[in-house]
């Protein structure tokens, strides 16, 4: 059984001390998605959304979110990120009238702690930004699932998701 590392001797929350950990190159990739209606799909693709370029704004929001993760998630360490990339991909099924944006966030650093939370936060905030920019055209959008797909670096080694959602 593993020791609970985020509690001090009084049983209260603490930030883990990573000073003795090795600096390594660390990468994390997280995915999320948002399902939209046909009208929203057409707005995004044609660039006619009244708030502007939906993917451009969501991309910047995701990058900013990765950089600010430690200000939102209490036990996350501030990390000097060396790279953040957000990608969008349409997954469309015209027979079912299904319009879904796949969001992938890749975050990198060289440091003593990983960037999984930064990647998950970036993907989540990018999805939330798409919702915010498109909510006037329909509030039935669905966000998720959001998940870690890959991580590398650190003493626990690499992780690659094996169970992919339907």
Protein Blocks (a to p, Z undefined) as FASTA:
>chain_A
ZZdfkbcfkopacdddfklpccddddddddddddddfklmmmmmnopafnbcfklmmmmm
mmmmmmmmmmmmmklccdddfbdcddddddddfknopacdddddddddddfbdcklmmmm
mmmmmmmmmmmmmmmnopkbcedddddfbdcedjklpaddfbdcZZ
